[in-house]
């Protein structure tokens, strides 16, 4: 429940154009739950990392954005969970868009 609440906080901060603060919240989710084996927490971490990548892109921190997308692929690319594969697909799509610019 805490991970979900933090994730929602990050989303709201992003909606308020407080991107740096949102990134900090997403980093906190990763620090707290990044090593957890629970499927629900892995999904929250992957979603937080994806949103972090998006926010980094909006702040023109493109190299960091791409690095986050690579991290999502490395960590969750082979996962059996459909929800995690969806985050990987979105991350790879965004990476492709950035590299094509």
Rosetta constraint file for C-alpha pairs under 8 A:
AtomPair CA 1 CA 5 HARMONIC 6.23 0.50
AtomPair CA 2 CA 6 HARMONIC 6.11 0.50
AtomPair CA 3 CA 7 HARMONIC 6.06 0.50
AtomPair CA 3 CA 29 HARMONIC 6.29 0.50
AtomPair CA 3 CA 33 HARMONIC 7.70 0.50
AtomPair CA 3 CA 41 HARMONIC 7.20 0.50
AtomPair CA 3 CA 44 HARMONIC 6.68 0.50
AtomPair CA 4 CA 8 HARMONIC 6.17 0.50
AtomPair CA 4 CA 44 HARMONIC 6.80 0.50
AtomPair CA 5 CA 9 HARMONIC 6.20 0.50
AtomPair CA 6 CA 10 HARMONIC 6.27 0.50
AtomPair CA 6 CA 25 HARMONIC 6.60 0.50
AtomPair CA 6 CA 26 HARMONIC 7.72 0.50
AtomPair CA 6 CA 29 HARMONIC 6.93 0.50
AtomPair CA 7 CA 11 HARMONIC 6.34 0.50
AtomPair CA 7 CA 25 HARMONIC 7.36 0.50
AtomPair CA 7 CA 26 HARMONIC 6.82 0.50
AtomPair CA 7 CA 29 HARMONIC 7.39 0.50
AtomPair CA 7 CA 44 HARMONIC 7.25 0.50
AtomPair CA 7 CA 48 HARMONIC 6.29 0.50
AtomPair CA 8 CA 12 HARMONIC 6.19 0.50
AtomPair CA 9 CA 13 HARMONIC 6.14 0.50
AtomPair CA 9 CA 22 HARMONIC 7.51 0.50
AtomPair CA 9 CA 25 HARMONIC 7.43 0.50
AtomPair CA 10 CA 14 HARMONIC 6.19 0.50
AtomPair CA 10 CA 21 HARMONIC 7.46 0.50
AtomPair CA 10 CA 22 HARMONIC 4.35 0.50
AtomPair CA 10 CA 23 HARMONIC 7.16 0.50
AtomPair CA 10 CA 25 HARMONIC 5.56 0.50
AtomPair CA 10 CA 26 HARMONIC 6.40 0.50
AtomPair CA 11 CA 15 HARMONIC 6.28 0.50
AtomPair CA 11 CA 22 HARMONIC 6.85 0.50
AtomPair CA 11 CA 51 HARMONIC 7.86 0.50
AtomPair CA 12 CA 16 HARMONIC 6.32 0.50
AtomPair CA 12 CA 22 HARMONIC 7.93 0.50
AtomPair CA 13 CA 17 HARMONIC 6.49 0.50
AtomPair CA 13 CA 18 HARMONIC 5.12 0.50
AtomPair CA 13 CA 19 HARMONIC 6.62 0.50
AtomPair CA 13 CA 21 HARMONIC 6.64 0.50
AtomPair CA 13 CA 22 HARMONIC 5.29 0.50
AtomPair CA 14 CA 18 HARMONIC 5.28 0.50
AtomPair CA 14 CA 19 HARMONIC 5.05 0.50
AtomPair CA 14 CA 21 HARMONIC 7.90 0.50
AtomPair CA 14 CA 22 HARMONIC 5.61 0.50
AtomPair CA 14 CA 55 HARMONIC 7.33 0.50
AtomPair CA 18 CA 22 HARMONIC 6.31 0.50
AtomPair CA 19 CA 23 HARMONIC 6.14 0.50
AtomPair CA 19 CA 55 HARMONIC 5.84 0.50
AtomPair CA 19 CA 56 HARMONIC 7.78 0.50
AtomPair CA 19 CA 59 HARMONIC 7.48 0.50
AtomPair CA 20 CA 24 HARMONIC 6.32 0.50
AtomPair CA 20 CA 55 HARMONIC 7.94 0.50
AtomPair CA 21 CA 25 HARMONIC 6.37 0.50
AtomPair CA 22 CA 26 HARMONIC 6.30 0.50
AtomPair CA 22 CA 52 HARMONIC 7.45 0.50
AtomPair CA 22 CA 55 HARMONIC 7.73 0.50
AtomPair CA 23 CA 27 HARMONIC 6.12 0.50
AtomPair CA 23 CA 52 HARMONIC 5.32 0.50
AtomPair CA 23 CA 55 HARMONIC 6.92 0.50
AtomPair CA 23 CA 56 HARMONIC 7.70 0.50
AtomPair CA 24 CA 28 HARMONIC 6.23 0.50
AtomPair CA 25 CA 29 HARMONIC 6.38 0.50
AtomPair CA 26 CA 30 HARMONIC 6.39 0.50
AtomPair CA 26 CA 45 HARMONIC 7.89 0.50
AtomPair CA 26 CA 48 HARMONIC 5.10 0.50
AtomPair CA 26 CA 49 HARMONIC 6.43 0.50
AtomPair CA 26 CA 51 HARMONIC 7.67 0.50
AtomPair CA 26 CA 52 HARMONIC 6.17 0.50
AtomPair CA 27 CA 31 HARMONIC 6.15 0.50
AtomPair CA 27 CA 48 HARMONIC 7.91 0.50
AtomPair CA 27 CA 49 HARMONIC 7.73 0.50
AtomPair CA 27 CA 52 HARMONIC 7.93 0.50
AtomPair CA 28 CA 32 HARMONIC 6.07 0.50
AtomPair CA 29 CA 33 HARMONIC 5.82 0.50
AtomPair CA 29 CA 34 HARMONIC 7.14 0.50
AtomPair CA 29 CA 44 HARMONIC 7.99 0.50
AtomPair CA 29 CA 45 HARMONIC 6.27 0.50
AtomPair CA 29 CA 48 HARMONIC 7.07 0.50
AtomPair CA 30 CA 34 HARMONIC 4.45 0.50
AtomPair CA 30 CA 45 HARMONIC 5.66 0.50
AtomPair CA 30 CA 48 HARMONIC 7.57 0.50
AtomPair CA 30 CA 49 HARMONIC 7.53 0.50
AtomPair CA 33 CA 41 HARMONIC 6.47 0.50
AtomPair CA 33 CA 42 HARMONIC 7.47 0.50
AtomPair CA 33 CA 45 HARMONIC 6.75 0.50
AtomPair CA 34 CA 41 HARMONIC 7.90 0.50
AtomPair CA 34 CA 42 HARMONIC 6.89 0.50
AtomPair CA 34 CA 45 HARMONIC 6.10 0.50
AtomPair CA 36 CA 41 HARMONIC 6.62 0.50
AtomPair CA 36 CA 42 HARMONIC 6.71 0.50
AtomPair CA 37 CA 41 HARMONIC 7.46 0.50
AtomPair CA 37 CA 42 HARMONIC 6.79 0.50
AtomPair CA 38 CA 42 HARMONIC 6.11 0.50
AtomPair CA 39 CA 43 HARMONIC 6.17 0.50
AtomPair CA 39 CA 81 HARMONIC 7.74 0.50
AtomPair CA 40 CA 44 HARMONIC 6.42 0.50
AtomPair CA 41 CA 45 HARMONIC 6.16 0.50
AtomPair CA 42 CA 46 HARMONIC 6.14 0.50
AtomPair CA 42 CA 84 HARMONIC 7.72 0.50
AtomPair CA 43 CA 47 HARMONIC 6.13 0.50
AtomPair CA 43 CA 83 HARMONIC 6.68 0.50
AtomPair CA 43 CA 84 HARMONIC 5.83 0.50
AtomPair CA 44 CA 48 HARMONIC 6.07 0.50
AtomPair CA 45 CA 49 HARMONIC 6.09 0.50
AtomPair CA 46 CA 50 HARMONIC 6.12 0.50
AtomPair CA 46 CA 72 HARMONIC 6.50 0.50
AtomPair CA 46 CA 76 HARMONIC 7.72 0.50
AtomPair CA 46 CA 84 HARMONIC 6.76 0.50
AtomPair CA 46 CA 87 HARMONIC 6.42 0.50
AtomPair CA 47 CA 51 HARMONIC 6.19 0.50
AtomPair CA 47 CA 87 HARMONIC 6.53 0.50
AtomPair CA 48 CA 52 HARMONIC 6.05 0.50
AtomPair CA 49 CA 53 HARMONIC 6.25 0.50
AtomPair CA 49 CA 68 HARMONIC 6.65 0.50
AtomPair CA 49 CA 69 HARMONIC 7.81 0.50
AtomPair CA 49 CA 72 HARMONIC 6.98 0.50
AtomPair CA 50 CA 54 HARMONIC 6.42 0.50
AtomPair CA 50 CA 68 HARMONIC 7.36 0.50
AtomPair CA 50 CA 69 HARMONIC 6.86 0.50
AtomPair CA 50 CA 72 HARMONIC 7.39 0.50
AtomPair CA 50 CA 87 HARMONIC 6.85 0.50
AtomPair CA 50 CA 90 HARMONIC 7.91 0.50
AtomPair CA 50 CA 91 HARMONIC 6.34 0.50
AtomPair CA 51 CA 55 HARMONIC 6.17 0.50
AtomPair CA 52 CA 56 HARMONIC 6.10 0.50
AtomPair CA 52 CA 65 HARMONIC 7.63 0.50
AtomPair CA 52 CA 68 HARMONIC 7.53 0.50
AtomPair CA 53 CA 57 HARMONIC 6.24 0.50
AtomPair CA 53 CA 64 HARMONIC 7.46 0.50
AtomPair CA 53 CA 65 HARMONIC 4.47 0.50
AtomPair CA 53 CA 66 HARMONIC 7.16 0.50
AtomPair CA 53 CA 68 HARMONIC 5.62 0.50
AtomPair CA 53 CA 69 HARMONIC 6.50 0.50
AtomPair CA 54 CA 58 HARMONIC 6.33 0.50
AtomPair CA 54 CA 65 HARMONIC 6.88 0.50
AtomPair CA 55 CA 59 HARMONIC 6.32 0.50
AtomPair CA 55 CA 65 HARMONIC 7.97 0.50
AtomPair CA 56 CA 60 HARMONIC 6.38 0.50
AtomPair CA 56 CA 61 HARMONIC 5.12 0.50
AtomPair CA 56 CA 62 HARMONIC 6.69 0.50
AtomPair CA 56 CA 64 HARMONIC 6.71 0.50
AtomPair CA 56 CA 65 HARMONIC 5.25 0.50
AtomPair CA 57 CA 61 HARMONIC 5.44 0.50
AtomPair CA 57 CA 62 HARMONIC 5.30 0.50
AtomPair CA 57 CA 65 HARMONIC 5.60 0.50
AtomPair CA 61 CA 65 HARMONIC 6.19 0.50
AtomPair CA 62 CA 66 HARMONIC 6.20 0.50
AtomPair CA 62 CA 98 HARMONIC 7.60 0.50
AtomPair CA 63 CA 67 HARMONIC 6.19 0.50
AtomPair CA 64 CA 68 HARMONIC 6.26 0.50
AtomPair CA 65 CA 69 HARMONIC 6.48 0.50
AtomPair CA 66 CA 70 HARMONIC 6.20 0.50
AtomPair CA 66 CA 95 HARMONIC 5.72 0.50
AtomPair CA 66 CA 98 HARMONIC 7.77 0.50
AtomPair CA 67 CA 71 HARMONIC 6.19 0.50
AtomPair CA 68 CA 72 HARMONIC 6.30 0.50
AtomPair CA 69 CA 73 HARMONIC 6.39 0.50
AtomPair CA 69 CA 88 HARMONIC 7.72 0.50
AtomPair CA 69 CA 91 HARMONIC 4.98 0.50
AtomPair CA 69 CA 92 HARMONIC 6.48 0.50
AtomPair CA 69 CA 94 HARMONIC 7.85 0.50
AtomPair CA 69 CA 95 HARMONIC 6.50 0.50
AtomPair CA 70 CA 74 HARMONIC 6.11 0.50
AtomPair CA 70 CA 91 HARMONIC 7.78 0.50
AtomPair CA 70 CA 92 HARMONIC 7.71 0.50
AtomPair CA 71 CA 75 HARMONIC 5.98 0.50
AtomPair CA 72 CA 76 HARMONIC 5.77 0.50
AtomPair CA 72 CA 77 HARMONIC 7.13 0.50
AtomPair CA 72 CA 87 HARMONIC 7.65 0.50
AtomPair CA 72 CA 88 HARMONIC 6.01 0.50
AtomPair CA 72 CA 91 HARMONIC 7.05 0.50
AtomPair CA 73 CA 77 HARMONIC 4.53 0.50
AtomPair CA 73 CA 88 HARMONIC 5.39 0.50
AtomPair CA 73 CA 91 HARMONIC 7.46 0.50
AtomPair CA 73 CA 92 HARMONIC 7.42 0.50
AtomPair CA 76 CA 84 HARMONIC 6.30 0.50
AtomPair CA 76 CA 85 HARMONIC 6.97 0.50
AtomPair CA 76 CA 88 HARMONIC 6.70 0.50
AtomPair CA 77 CA 84 HARMONIC 7.81 0.50
AtomPair CA 77 CA 85 HARMONIC 6.40 0.50
AtomPair CA 77 CA 88 HARMONIC 6.02 0.50
AtomPair CA 78 CA 85 HARMONIC 7.88 0.50
AtomPair CA 79 CA 84 HARMONIC 6.71 0.50
AtomPair CA 79 CA 85 HARMONIC 6.76 0.50
AtomPair CA 80 CA 84 HARMONIC 7.75 0.50
AtomPair CA 80 CA 85 HARMONIC 7.42 0.50
AtomPair CA 81 CA 85 HARMONIC 6.27 0.50
AtomPair CA 82 CA 86 HARMONIC 6.12 0.50
AtomPair CA 83 CA 87 HARMONIC 6.63 0.50
AtomPair CA 84 CA 88 HARMONIC 6.36 0.50
AtomPair CA 85 CA 89 HARMONIC 6.10 0.50
AtomPair CA 86 CA 90 HARMONIC 6.22 0.50
AtomPair CA 87 CA 91 HARMONIC 6.09 0.50
AtomPair CA 88 CA 92 HARMONIC 6.10 0.50
AtomPair CA 89 CA 93 HARMONIC 6.07 0.50
AtomPair CA 90 CA 94 HARMONIC 6.19 0.50
AtomPair CA 91 CA 95 HARMONIC 6.12 0.50
AtomPair CA 92 CA 96 HARMONIC 6.13 0.50
AtomPair CA 93 CA 97 HARMONIC 6.30 0.50
AtomPair CA 94 CA 98 HARMONIC 6.22 0.50
AtomPair CA 95 CA 99 HARMONIC 6.12 0.50
AtomPair CA 96 CA 100 HARMONIC 6.06 0.50
AtomPair CA 97 CA 101 HARMONIC 6.53 0.50
